[in-house]
Amino acid sequence: MARNLASLLAGGGVKRGFSYGETDDFAYNVVKDGVHVHDLQATLLHLLGIDHERLTYRYQGRHFRLMDVHGRVVRELLA
């Protein structure tokens, strides 16, 4: 998965040639620097030039944020 993600983000403002975070010996549990899916989506939107905190959609007369109140841009991944 990490290689596929790295090739997807190649040339898009992401650091190259490093891995972020660690798992246990069985790659089942996160040991260090885990990234939640909301954080990954916020980072991808940031790379596309979209502010994830201002991105809203209208549903039943109310504006909703795409990721509600979750998600932060993982600055350690950016070049």
N, C-alpha and C positions, 0 to 999 in steps of 0.2 A: 504494500500500500504506500509506503513512504517513497519508493522510487517512482511510482505512478504519479503521486502528488508532486514530487519534485520536477518531473518532466512536464507536468501540466503547468506549473508555475515558472518554468524556465524563461528567463528574460523579462519577467514581469515585475522586477523590483525586489525579488526575494534573494537572500544570501545564497550563494552556491557552495556546494561541497561540504556541507555540515549536516549533522543530525541533531534534532532538538527533542529532549525528553528521554526518559529511560523506562524500561519495563523490567519485570522480574525475569528469571531464567526461562520461564515457560511462555513469556510474552502475553500474559493474561492480565496482570495488574500493573497499573502505573506506579512507578517508584519515585520519579522525579520529573518536574516540569510538565505536567499533564496539560493538554489543551482540549477544552470542551468544544463540541461541535458549534456552539454559538460563537465562541471565540474565533474558530476557523472561518465561519461565514462572515463575521465582522471584518476579519483581516482580508478576505477575498474581496469584499465590497470596497474596502479601503484601497486596495490595489487597483480596482476599477474606477476609482475616483468618486465613489458614492459614500456619503456620510450615513452610516447605519443607524444613527440616532435620529436623523431627520427623515429617513425613508418611511413613509406611512402609506397605508391604503385605507380606503373607506369601505366600511361594512355596516350595514343596518344603521346608517346615519351617524356613525362614530368613526373617528380616525384611529387606526391601530398601527403600532410599530411592527415591523417585520419580525423582530426577535424580542418583542415585548421589552423588558427591562434588562435582559441578559446580553452578554457578549461584550468583549473588549478587543481592541486591536492588539495583536501580539507583536509588539515592536521588535522583539528579539529576532523575528524571522525576516525583517525587512533589511534591505541593503542600505 
